[in-house]
Amino acid sequence: MKIGVSTATYFSRMYTEEALVPIAKLGADTCEVFFASRCEYTQEFGETLIERLAEARQYSPLQVHSVHALTNQFEPELFSVNDRAYADALETFESVLKVGRQIGARHYTFHGATMLKKAVKYNFDFARISSRVDALIDMASRYGIDFCYENVHWTYFSTPQYFEKLKQLCPRLSCTLDIKQAMQSGIDYTEYLAVMKDRLSTVHLCDYTKDGKLAIPGRGNFDFVTFFKRLADCGYDGVCLMEVYAKDYKDDKDLEEAYAYLLDCLDRSK
């Protein structure tokens, strides 16, 4: 397994491209690029990222593992019944894929449709959802990118049962496990891992306390050593990305300590 860092860790502190050098300075050689604005879904911005990656590689051989877009800018409309909304969202999705290929990403982290109306009981039409997901997988594959559906507590994929059903209908579907999102769903991450393990392509790492407060790795109560052991037992040997929120750390020293802590936990898990 390899420990990387998502540029989302620096969201609101600096622009996406500016995060690449600090990630490399941590010692990470893999990252996820989190696009934070529509203006970043362009080939021109891809060139900017390539330039910053070259600068970052003075400090480590940094590669882009995956790309991730700001969900509510277009992803929910990929399931829209309105054909115009769907076509617009699909065009935007393809734009992100083009930039992903341009910067060497092999995976796309997907949130998808949201469940913003908490008082409403959602009944999923899996035949329709799986048809849309297969279309997204097809498009991503044309750009050499693996489509990875992530568990998020405020989206359709908030429970293991959702993915268990969907993967039966979409045999090429991969996934991303986010441990903080599992906690926020009120479900133990092992229940997600049980249904995701044979499709797992990416893992997002964040710590949290017993009362559910998010924290950078090493400042909460999450048992990363046991977690890495369980991933290995499932046969996972891929990338685990530190993805924390800017409000949960003070400065680069905090991130250095968190990254070193994850490396130590991974080493102790072997």
Secondary structure in CASP SS format (residue, H / E / C, confidence):
PFRMAT SS
TARGET T0000
AUTHOR 0000-0000-0000
METHOD secondary structure of the structure
MODEL  1
M C 1.00
K E 1.00
I E 1.00
G E 1.00
V E 1.00
S E 1.00
T H 1.00
A H 1.00
T H 1.00
Y H 1.00
F C 1.00
S C 1.00
R C 1.00
M C 1.00
Y C 1.00
T H 1.00
E H 1.00
E H 1.00
A H 1.00
L H 1.00
V H 1.00
P H 1.00
I H 1.00
A H 1.00
K H 1.00
L H 1.00
G C 1.00
A C 1.00
D C 1.00
T E 1.00
C E 1.00
E E 1.00
V E 1.00
F E 1.00
F E 1.00
A C 1.00
S C 1.00
R H 1.00
C H 1.00
E H 1.00
Y C 1.00
T C 1.00
Q H 1.00
E H 1.00
F H 1.00
G H 1.00
E H 1.00
T H 1.00
L H 1.00
I H 1.00
E H 1.00
R H 1.00
L H 1.00
A H 1.00
E H 1.00
A H 1.00
R C 1.00
Q C 1.00
Y C 1.00
S C 1.00
P C 1.00
L C 1.00
Q E 1.00
V E 1.00
H E 1.00
S E 1.00
V E 1.00
H E 1.00
A E 1.00
L C 1.00
T H 1.00
N H 1.00
Q H 1.00
F C 1.00
E H 1.00
P H 1.00
E H 1.00
L H 1.00
F H 1.00
S C 1.00
V C 1.00
N C 1.00
D H 1.00
R H 1.00
A H 1.00
Y H 1.00
A H 1.00
D H 1.00
A H 1.00
L H 1.00
E H 1.00
T H 1.00
F H 1.00
E H 1.00
S H 1.00
V H 1.00
L H 1.00
K H 1.00
V H 1.00
G H 1.00
R H 1.00
Q H 1.00
I C 1.00
G C 1.00
A C 1.00
R C 1.00
H E 1.00
Y E 1.00
T E 1.00
F E 1.00
H C 1.00
G C 1.00
A C 1.00
T E 1.00
M C 1.00
L C 1.00
K C 1.00
K C 1.00
A C 1.00
V C 1.00
K C 1.00
Y C 1.00
N C 1.00
F C 1.00
D C 1.00
F H 1.00
A H 1.00
R H 1.00
I H 1.00
S H 1.00
S H 1.00
R H 1.00
V H 1.00
D H 1.00
A H 1.00
L H 1.00
I H 1.00
D H 1.00
M H 1.00
A H 1.00
S H 1.00
R H 1.00
Y C 1.00
G C 1.00
I C 1.00
D E 1.00
F E 1.00
C E 1.00
Y E 1.00
E E 1.00
N C 1.00
V C 1.00
H C 1.00
W C 1.00
T E 1.00
Y C 1.00
F C 1.00
S C 1.00
T C 1.00
P H 1.00
Q H 1.00
Y H 1.00
F H 1.00
E H 1.00
K H 1.00
L H 1.00
K H 1.00
Q H 1.00
L H 1.00
C C 1.00
P C 1.00
R C 1.00
L C 1.00
S E 1.00
C E 1.00
T E 1.00
L E 1.00
D E 1.00
I H 1.00
K H 1.00
Q H 1.00
A H 1.00
M H 1.00
Q H 1.00
S H 1.00
G C 1.00
I C 1.00
D C 1.00
Y H 1.00
T H 1.00
E H 1.00
Y H 1.00
L H 1.00
A H 1.00
V H 1.00
M H 1.00
K C 1.00
D C 1.00
R C 1.00
L E 1.00
S E 1.00
T E 1.00
V E 1.00
H E 1.00
L E 1.00
C C 1.00
D E 1.00
Y E 1.00
T C 1.00
K C 1.00
D C 1.00
G C 1.00
K C 1.00
L E 1.00
A E 1.00
I C 1.00
P C 1.00
G C 1.00
R C 1.00
G C 1.00
N C 1.00
F C 1.00
D C 1.00
F H 1.00
V H 1.00
T H 1.00
F H 1.00
F H 1.00
K H 1.00
R H 1.00
L H 1.00
A H 1.00
D H 1.00
C C 1.00
G C 1.00
Y C 1.00
D C 1.00
G C 1.00
V E 1.00
C E 1.00
L E 1.00
M E 1.00
E C 1.00
V C 1.00
Y C 1.00
A H 1.00
K H 1.00
D H 1.00
Y C 1.00
K C 1.00
D C 1.00
D H 1.00
K H 1.00
D H 1.00
L H 1.00
E H 1.00
E H 1.00
A H 1.00
Y H 1.00
A H 1.00
Y H 1.00
L H 1.00
L H 1.00
D H 1.00
C H 1.00
L H 1.00
D H 1.00
R H 1.00
S C 1.00
K C 1.00
END
